[in-house]
Amino acid sequence: MNLSKVIKDRRAELRISQDDLAEIAGVGLATVKDIERGQGNPAINTVEKLFVVLGLELSANIKQTIAKL
């Protein structure tokens, strides 16, 4: 699942408007709209702010094993 879908779906589930999400997270409304459209390149701290408001957790997982040199 991609970032824009996760944020948009969770926001809808919580019944939070884009405007309210932006205000509570302390980011611009245009930023929220761009992210939900899959546009732009948000900074990781911006994504983290949105995730905190939405009750989501940001994590990283190893996708594949890198061969030893």
SEVEXTOR-637343 format. One record per residue (C-alpha): residue number from 0; chain; x, y, z. Coordinates in Angstrom, 2 decimals, m for minus. Layout:
N
{site NUM,A,{X,Y,Z}},
...
This chain:
69
{site 0,A,{0.00,0.00,0.00}},
{site 1,A,{1.39,3.41,m0.85}},
{site 2,A,{1.77,6.38,1.45}},
{site 3,A,{m0.94,8.50,m0.14}},
{site 4,A,{m3.53,5.74,0.19}},
{site 5,A,{m2.59,4.96,3.79}},
{site 6,A,{m2.95,8.60,4.85}},
{site 7,A,{m6.13,9.25,2.87}},
{site 8,A,{m7.85,6.03,4.02}},
{site 9,A,{m6.91,6.52,7.68}},
{site 10,A,{m8.02,10.16,7.63}},
{site 11,A,{m11.37,9.10,6.14}},
{site 12,A,{m11.71,6.33,8.72}},
{site 13,A,{m11.21,8.85,11.52}},
{site 14,A,{m13.55,11.34,9.81}},
{site 15,A,{m10.94,14.10,9.87}},
{site 16,A,{m10.99,16.70,7.11}},
{site 17,A,{m7.83,17.53,5.21}},
{site 18,A,{m7.95,21.00,6.74}},
{site 19,A,{m8.22,19.65,10.29}},
{site 20,A,{m5.43,17.14,9.71}},
{site 21,A,{m3.14,19.86,8.40}},
{site 22,A,{m3.93,22.17,11.31}},
{site 23,A,{m3.53,19.53,14.03}},
{site 24,A,{m0.30,18.18,12.50}},
{site 25,A,{1.13,21.65,11.94}},
{site 26,A,{1.62,21.27,8.20}},
{site 27,A,{0.15,23.14,5.27}},
{site 28,A,{m3.16,22.16,3.73}},
{site 29,A,{m1.52,22.08,0.30}},
{site 30,A,{0.99,19.56,1.68}},
{site 31,A,{m1.78,17.20,2.84}},
{site 32,A,{m3.59,17.53,m0.48}},
{site 33,A,{m0.40,16.88,m2.46}},
{site 34,A,{0.48,13.81,m0.38}},
{site 35,A,{m3.01,12.34,m0.75}},
{site 36,A,{m2.81,12.84,m4.53}},
{site 37,A,{0.54,11.09,m4.61}},
{site 38,A,{2.31,14.28,m5.63}},
{site 39,A,{5.19,16.09,m4.07}},
{site 40,A,{8.05,14.70,m2.05}},
{site 41,A,{7.26,15.21,1.64}},
{site 42,A,{10.05,15.26,4.19}},
{site 43,A,{10.10,12.33,6.59}},
{site 44,A,{9.33,14.65,9.52}},
{site 45,A,{6.20,15.87,7.71}},
{site 46,A,{5.02,12.29,7.24}},
{site 47,A,{5.78,11.57,10.89}},
{site 48,A,{3.66,14.55,12.02}},
{site 49,A,{0.72,13.26,9.98}},
{site 50,A,{1.19,9.72,11.27}},
{site 51,A,{1.15,10.89,14.90}},
{site 52,A,{m2.20,12.61,14.37}},
{site 53,A,{m3.59,9.60,12.51}},
{site 54,A,{m2.36,7.09,15.08}},
{site 55,A,{m0.05,5.40,12.60}},
{site 56,A,{3.49,4.14,13.07}},
{site 57,A,{6.33,4.66,10.64}},
{site 58,A,{8.70,1.72,10.30}},
{site 59,A,{11.38,0.38,8.00}},
{site 60,A,{11.83,m3.23,7.03}},
{site 61,A,{14.57,m5.01,5.13}},
{site 62,A,{13.23,m5.60,1.65}},
{site 63,A,{15.91,m7.99,0.43}},
{site 64,A,{19.23,m9.36,1.55}},
{site 65,A,{22.29,m7.60,0.21}},
{site 66,A,{25.08,m9.92,m0.89}},
{site 67,A,{28.23,m9.77,1.23}},
{site 68,A,{31.22,m8.18,m0.45}},
